Every structure is written in structure tokens, then in C-alpha cells.
Amino acid sequence: MQTAAALTMVRDDTFFLAHWLRHYGGLFGRENCFVVNHGRGDAVAELAQGCNVIGIPGDPHRNFDMKRWRMLNNFVMGLRCYYDHVIVGDVDELVVLDPAAGVDLPDWLRTVPANRVLTPLGLEVIHRTDCEPEPITDRVLGPRRHVRPAPHYSKPCVVSVGTKIARGGHFTQYDKLHTPEHLYLLHLKFCDQSAYSEAMDRRNAMTVQTGASVKDASIGRHWFTEARGDDADLFAAFQTLDMQHGFDPAPLRRQMHLTWRARGNTGYWQFDRPELKTQYRLPERFCGLV
């Protein structure tokens, strides 16, 4: 069995795909990366050369997210026949291991017992436009050093057991919570204001093509123009988040465990996901990690 595979689905988001490929391709080899090319875009196929690129039709659909996760669930379960661990998530989400662990992610995963789901702590990389003027060229961490805790992105995304993943990847039907000390999920959506605006323009255009409204579509609310707001105001608001001294996310993990419970009668399990108004500056050791 191979140690790990990485799986994502993407449509035209080449800025984020380039970082996804550099990260997982560098760690696991492109031959162990699986890219679902929604719409069979030429730019995605060219960028992902050497990976396992799976082209699918790109017709707009009001139940897009539901269909997407039904398919990704089946891909994950199939890949588990050949890999010890499968990392699955959106193209702007990267699972990383704190360099303080002393090993890289593949070597660390070799020590993790099988038949479990790992939930990295979610950290949202934010572009502090007031103090981070440099553009992102190759690496994200370096030009960007600020993160905000994002319980919504503490996703159960490293899978080595048969389970079902909920739409959006936020919950599974695995009833134990494993939150390893050094494991993080970095959400890159807000890592660069220009890249954010370009991605949102594309997503807004796609939702218009479905003919559906926010209320009657299985698509994230944030994909709709009416829920977007002003991009400059959104990024300026990051400056007001309460800066934390040092970098000690252990209390965030403890809170996840304290609130761990069944998600009603759905078969899924969850923890509380409050909106936190805090931020951290990442230590120097993270620079260049992604």
C-alpha cells in the first residue's frame, strides 16, 4: 500500500491549483495526486500534467455541491483500497504539518494507525493588506504570515477508514475525534485580495448560469453575488481581529473535544464552530511551507 493520496476537484481556479500541486505533488509525487477537472478545462489539464486528471462535464447545476461530494466520497472509498490515507478537500485547502514535529507529512503519516479519520485544526491564511504589500509569486507563507482560527475549516479530511463525508467535507460518520498536535488545514481563500476577487467573479458567474437562488441551490451561499459584499471592506476588516501573543492553538483543539457530539440523528458527528475574532502571526518556521 502507498502511504497517501491527495484528491481535489477544480474548475478554472489555476491560482489555487498551482499551490495545491506544488504542495501535494512535492510531498507525495504527482502520480499520487488526483485532480477532478470539472468542465475539462485545458488550463487545469496542462497545469496538472503528471497527475491523475479526471475530466468530467461542467454543466452548471443547482445541486452542484451535493453531486460533487457524492462523487468525491466514492473516489475516496476507492482510493482507500490502494492507499493508507486519502487527503480530500477543496483546491484552496492544504493539510500541513508544523515543522516543529521534526518530520515531513509523508513520514509522519507512516506512523499514524490506520482505520481512523484525522481532523487538522483549521487556520485561514489572511491577507493583511495594511502590512503585507508583497504579491504572492511562488510560496504563500512568507509574503503572508497572518492566520485566523477557522473552526469551520477544521475538516475531517485525512481518511483511512470506511466512512461517509458530508457535503462540504465538514462532517463524517466516524464517531471518534483525532486532532493531532502538529496537524493543520490552511485555507487559502483569503490569502490574496486580487486572487480572491478573480475567483469570486468566476463563481458568481457560474451561479448565475444555474438560474437558482441562494435558497433553492445546494451551492455555498458565498458563491452568490448577493452574499458577496465589498471585497476591499472584507480584507480591511482583518486588521480589526484581536492579535494573540505567541502561537498556541492547543486551547482550540481542547474546545473541539469538549463539544464533540452526534449531529442529531444524521449519523454524522460534529463539534462547535464559533466565529472567532482573533488572529495569529505564524512563527518563522512556517515560512515557505506552502
N, C-alpha and C positions, 0 to 999 in steps of 0.2 A: 504493500500500500504506500502511495505517496503521502507526504505529510499534510499538505494543504493545497487547496484550490481557491481562487477568488472569482466571484461571479457578479456581474452587474448588467444593467440594461441602460441603453443610452440612445438619445435621438439628438444629434447635431451638437451636443454640448462638448465641443472639442477642447475648450479650455480646461474643464474638469477632467475629461478623459485623459488628456496628456499627463496630468498629475497622478491619476489612478494607475495608468500604465507604468509610469516611472516607478511608482511605489511598489505595486504588487509584482510587476514584471521583474524589477530588480531583486525583490525578496524571494520569489518562488520560481522565476523563469516564465517567459511569455507562454510557453507550452502548457502551463498550468493556470492560465488566465482565460476566462470565458466571458465574452462580450456579446450580449444580445443587441444586435443592431436594428433598432426599431425604425422601420422605414427604409432599410438597406442603403443608408447614406454613404456616398463614395468617400467623403472625408473621414468618417468613422472607420470604414473598412481599411483605408490607406494608413491611418494613424495606428490601427491595431494589428498591423501585419505581424505575423508570428504568433498571435493569439488564436484561440478557437473562436472565430467570429460566426455568429448565428444570425443570419438575416431573416427578419420577419416583416410582414406587411405593416405599413404605417398609417392606415386609415384612422382618422380621428374617431373616438368612441367615448360616449358619456360615462361608461363604466371602465374607463381605461385602467385605473389603479386596481380594481378588483381583478380584471383579466391579467394584469401584469403579475400580481402576486400569486395568482393561481398557477401561472406558468413557472415563476421562479421557485415556488415550493416544489414542483415536480422536478425541476432541474437539480435542486439541492439534494433531494432524496436519491436521484440517480447518481449524482457525483459521489455521494457518500459510499457507494459500492467500490470506489476506486481511491478515495482519499480519506485520511484520518479526520480531517477537519475541512469544512467548507465555509468560507467567509462570504457572506452575501449582503449586498446593500446598494444604495444609490451611488451614482458615479461621483458625487461630491462628498462621499463619506469614506474615510480611510482609518483602518484599525492600525494602531501603532503601539509599540512597547517603549516605555520610558527607558532611555539609555542607562538609567541608574540600575536597571535589572542586571546589567553586565553581559547580556547576550542579545542576539538579534531575535526577531519574531519567529523565524522558522525553527531555530534551535530551541527557543523557549516552548513552542508548540509541541515539539517532540517529547517534552517532559509532562505534558498535560494528559491526564487519563481520558480515555475515550468515553463515549456514551454520556455526554453532557452538552449543555449549551452555555457558552460564556457570554457575559454581558459587560462589555467595556464601558467605562464611565464616559459619558458624552461631554465633549468640550467643543464649543463653537468658536472657530477662529474668526475674529472680528477685525475689520479694517478701521483702525483709529486714524481717520483722515486728518486729524489735527496734528498728529505727531509721526505719522508713517507715510511720507510722501513718495517713497520709492515704489516703482511699479514691480509687479511680480514677473520675473523673467523665467527662471527655471524652478528654484525652490520657493515654497510658500513661507516656511518658518525661517526667519531671518529678517526679510522685509516686514513680516508680520510676527508679532510676539505676544499679542493680547488675545485672551480667550475668555469666554463667559461660560459658566457651568450650564449645561443644557440637558436636564433630565429627560426631555422629550427625545433626545438622541442617544440616550443610554440604551442601546438596542441589543437584544439577544441575537447577535449576528454571526457568532462563530459556532457552527453546528457540527456535532459528531454523534448525534442520536436521532432516531426517527421521531419527528415531531411536526406539527403544523405551525407555520408562521402566519400571523395575522396581516391583513392588508396594511401596507406602510412599513411593515417589519418591526412594529413596536412591541408585539407580544408573541409568545409561543405557548403551546400547550405542555411545555416541560415545567414541572412543578417545583423545581429547586432553583435557587438563585446563586450563581457563581460570578463573583465580581473580582477577579484577580487584581492584586495591588497595583501592578505597573501597567495595566492594560487600559487604553483609551480609544475612543472613537472620535476622530477630529472631523467636524462638519465644516466644510469649506464654503458653503453658500455665500457667506458674508465676508470672505477673506479679501475681496477686492471690489470696490464700488462699480468700476466700469464693467467688470466681468459679470457682476450681479445684474446690472441693468440690461446687458445684452441677453443674458439667459432669460430674464423675466419677459423681455419683449417677445422672444420666441415662444415662451409658454403661454403668454396672453393670447398670441395669435392662434395657437393650437386649440385653446379652449373655445375661442370664437367659432372655429370650424366645426366643433361638435354640435353647436346650436343649443347647448344645455346651459342652465343657470347654476349658480353655486348650490342651490337647494336640491336639484334633481340630478346631480352628477356624482359619480364615485371618482372624483379627482380632487386633489388637495385644494382647499379654499384659496391658498396663496397663489395658485396658478391663474386666478381670475383678475381681470383688470380692476374691477370694483373693490377688490380687497387689498390692492397693492399699496396705495398711498404714494407719498413723495419719497423717492429714493434718497435724496440728499438729507431730508429730515430723519429718515431711518438711520442713516450712518452717523449723523451728528449726535443722535441720542445715545450712541455707545459711549460717548465721553462722560455721560452722567452716571454710568454704572459705578457702584461702590468698589474702589480698588482694595483688594485684600493684600495683606502683608505676607510675603513668602508664598510658598506653593505647597499647600497641604490639603489635598482633596479627600482625605480619609473620612471626615465627617459626612461628606456627600454619599459615600458608599454605605456608611452606617445607616443613614436615613433610608436608603433604598431597602436595606434588610429589615429595618423596623416597620416599614409599611408594606412589606411583601404579603400578598394575599390573592385569593382567587378573584378573577374578574367576573363577578356574578355567576351565572350558570352557563357561561360560554365555553368553558373548558380551558380558557386562557388564564394566564397569571400576570400580575402587574404589581408595580409599586407606585407611590405618589410621584407626580411630575409637576411640581410647582414652577411658576415663572420666577426665576431668581434674578435679582437686580445687582449682581456682583460681577467682578471681573478679576482676572489674574494676569500678571506678566510672566510668561513662561521662563524658566531658568535657561541659562546659556546652553546647557547640554542638549536642548531640543532643537537648536538651530541647525538647519539642513536635514532634519529627519524626514521631512516631506517637501 
